[in-house]
Amino acid sequence: MNAPGESAPVPRSCEGPDRHPRRPAFVMPRGACDTHVHVFGPAAEFPFSPARSYTPEDCTVEDLFALHAVLGIDRVVIVHGGAHGTDNRATLAALARAPARMRGVAVIPSGLPQAEIEDMHRRGMRGCRMSTVVSGGASFEHLPRLAAETRDFGWHLVLHFHRADELLDVEAELTACGSPFVLDHLARITAAEGVGSQPFAAVLRLLDTDRCWVKLASLYRLSSEPYPHRDMLPLIHRVVAHRPDRILWGSNWPHPICPVPMPNDGDLVDLVPLWIPDADHRRLALVDNPAAIYGFAAVDD
């Protein structure tokens, strides 16, 4: 809280994405899903939260459709962006544009009426996100209550960590909560921390609960090397080998609060076969696993 007479911090401006994605060499399989994008605005229609920690450019659902047409991606999960706080209208409006091939992850506080969660479920929401990275949303303190309030709808919990060691603080709660859950961005484990770290051991333990999913997205933030970020491969290959049936892939478009040179999304797609060399494992991560957790229709070979 600000002291009397102090003004609230001014949210920092956020660089927009590369607006000229190149067509990747890797061809996505039919039914491939990008499980981690955000839409922002248009701010004139969907204002940003006054409690936000950053101010993005407008990155609309039309921009998203154009991007995925270039990348060859059929399905998408919109993770509600922190700049909009707990006002989910921008995401819900986007989901209405193509409900058969879009799902969402909401940002909500605990304590909402069940009828409100039911309405969001009907409109395509399938999970709720908590974060220690951005302000204006829901913290991990909401975890046990959100698990209880959304479990009957089959929702999963999404955890967005600022530091990997935060996973250790909530491991026991995740083990006990009974709900499926997704560890965003490989639980924020950096290449420098590596496979020998305590957070990575916790990831493997949680995967063995059969309720944990690991999302491979925004990993360019965790590398100490330039593209193609080969120092991340030991972490990626180990987690994929451990539970290929619990791996998800996402682009993280439009890459908000990006602390490294802004990636081109075509380059990110071309990392997929490097990260997941086995074709059967790629199909799981790109098609079958997202269909299972988000409720998309099955895709025939």
N, C-alpha and C positions, 0 to 999 in steps of 0.2 A: 504494500500500500504506500502511496506517496505521502510525504509529510505535508502538513498544512502549508498552503501557498505554493507547493510544487505542482508543476504540470505533469501530465502523464507522458512517458517516453514516446517520441515520434516513431511510428513503425518504419522500419527501413524499406526503401524501395527494392524491388526484386527484379533482377534481370529476366527478360522473357526468353522463350526457347529459340533455338535455331529454326527460323521460319522456312528453311529450304532443305527439308530432309531429302537425302539421296535414296534411291531405290536400292535396297540391300541385295547382295549376292545370294544370301541364304533365303530360300523360299519357305515361308511358313506353311505348315500343313493345314489342310482344310479344318476349320473349326478352332484354329488357334486363338487363344485369349490373352490379351494384355491385362493382367490383374492389378495393375497399379498406375492409374492416371488420376489427374485432378482436372476439374473445370473451374474457371474463375470468371465470375461476372456473366454477362456484361454488368459492370458496376452500376451503370445507370438504372438497371432493372433489379439487380441483386446486390445491394450495397455490402461492402466489407464490414466486418465486425470492428467496433471501436476498440475492442480489447486485443486485436490482432498484434502479432509481433513483426509482420512484414506486409507489404502492399505489392501484389503481383500486377502484371499486365492482364488485361482481359484475354483469357484463353478459353474460347467458347467450345460448345459441343460441335459446332460447324468446323472449327479448326481441328478438333479431334477426328472427326470423320475424314477430313482431307488427309490428315497424317496417316491414318490407318489404311486408307486406299493406296497410298504409296508403299507402305510397309507390308501390305498383304495380310492384315489381321482382321479376323471376322468378328470377334467378340471382345468385350471390354468390361472391366470393373472400375467404376469411378469411386475413388476413395475421397470422401468429402474433404475439401481443402481447409486448412487451418485459418486462412484469411477470412473465411465466412463464419468462423466460430461454430456455434451450435444451431445456427439457422441453416437448415438443410435444403432450402428451396431451390438453390441453383443446381444442386445435384439431382433432386427429384424432377425438376423440369427437364434436365438432360435425359434422364432415364425414360421419360415419357416419349422421347423421340423414336426409340427403337427397342421396345421392351423385351422382345424375344432374344435379342443379342446383347443386352446390357444389364448389369447388376450394379448395386451400390453398397458402400460401407458408410454408415452414418457417423456423425459425431454428436453424441447426445449426453446429457447428464443423467445420472440415475434419478429415479423418482418420477419419471414420466408416466402418465396414465397408460394403461395397457392398450386402450383404444388407439392412442397415438402411435404406439409401436406397431400395432396391427395394421394401421393405415400405411405406414412406411413400408412394411413387409409386402403388402398388396402392390405397392408401387415399385418394388424391385430391390429394396434394401435387404441385405443378408448378413450384416454384421455391424459392429460398432467399434470405433477406434479410440484408444487412449494414448496420450502423448506426454512425454517430458521434454519435447523439443520446442513446441510452439505454444503460445498462450491463447487463452480464449476458448479452449475446448474442455476435454475431460481428462483428469489426471488418473494415475493408477489407483488412487484412493477409491475410485468408483468401481474397481474391478469386481469385488464380490457381489455388489448389488446389481451391477449391469449383467453379470452372468446369470443371476437368479431371475431378473426381470425379462431377459431375452431368450432364455433357454427353451421355453415352450414353442418359440417361433423357429427354433433350429439355428439361431444366429450364432456366429462365431465372434470372438473377441480379437481385436487387432492391437498389438502392442508396438508402439513407435518409441524407440529408446534414444536418448541423447548419448548415453555411454553404454557399452556392452555389459559392464559390471552391474548395471541396474537389473539385468535379468536375474542375477543371483538373489536380489532382494524380493522378487515376486515368484521365484520358482515354486516355493511351497504352495502359494495361493493358486498358481496355475495347475499344479498337480491335483489339488483338492477341489477345484471349482466345478468340475463335471462338464464344462462347455468345451467345444472345440476352440482353438485359438491359433492365430497366425503371428509369427515373429517377423515383423517388417524388416526388410533390408538386412537379412542374415543376422538379426539381433544386434546390428551395428558393430560387429566384430571386425576389427581392422586387420589388414595383412600383417601388420607388425605384431599384433596380439597372437594371431595364428591358431593352429589346431591344438597346440599344447596349452591354451589358456583355459582358465576356469569357466568363463562364459561359454566357450565352445563345448566343453564337457557337459555343461548344463543343457545346451541345445540337443546333444545326442540323447541325454536322459529323457528330455521332454518329448522328443520324437518317438521314443519307445512307449509313451503313454497311449499312442494311437489317436490322440486328439490334437496333436501339434502339427502345424504346417509351417514351412520355412519359405519365405519369399525372397527370390533373387532379383532384387531391383535396387537401383541407386548405389551399386557397388563401386562405381567410379569415385565415390566420396571416401571409400575405405582403403583405397590403394595408395601406395607411396610411389607408384610408377605411372608414366603416361600410358595412354591407350596402346595396346589392349589390356593393360593392367594385369600382367601375368603373375604378379605376386599374390593375387587373390585366388589363383587356381587351386592351391592345396586345400583351402577352406571349402571352395565350391565343390571340387571333385569328391572330397571326403563326405560332405553332407549328402550329395546326390547318391553316392554309392551306398550310404547307410540307409536312406529311405527315399528311393526314387518315387514312391507312391505318395509322398508328402511334400513335393517340391512345386512351387509356383514361380512363374516368371512375370516380370513387369518392366515397363519402360521407364516409369517415374515421370513421364511427360506431364507438365512442361518444366520439370526440374526446378522447383522453387528453392530459393535460398541456396543456390549452387555455389560451393566454395572453390570449385576448380573450373577450368575452361569449359564453357557450355558444350555438352556433347551433341553430336548429330545423331538423331534417332536411327537412321539407317546403319550407322556404325554400331550402335548398341544391338540391333538385331543380328548383325554379323558376328557378335560374340557368342550367340546361342550354341552353335556347334563346337566352339572352343570350350565352353563351360560344360556342355552335355554332349560328349562325343557319340554316345550310344543312341541310335535312332529310336529304339523302343522307350528309353528313358526320356528322350525329347518329346515323344508323343504324350507321355504321361504328364510332363511338366506343362506343356503348351495346350493340351486338349482335354485329356481325361481327368486330371486332377482338378482343374478349374470347373469342369462340368460337375464333378462330385460335390465340391464344397459350395458352389454358387447356384447349383440347380439348373444348369443349362441342359438342353436336350442332348441325348447321345448323338455322336457323329459316327456314321458308318465309314468303314475303310473304302 
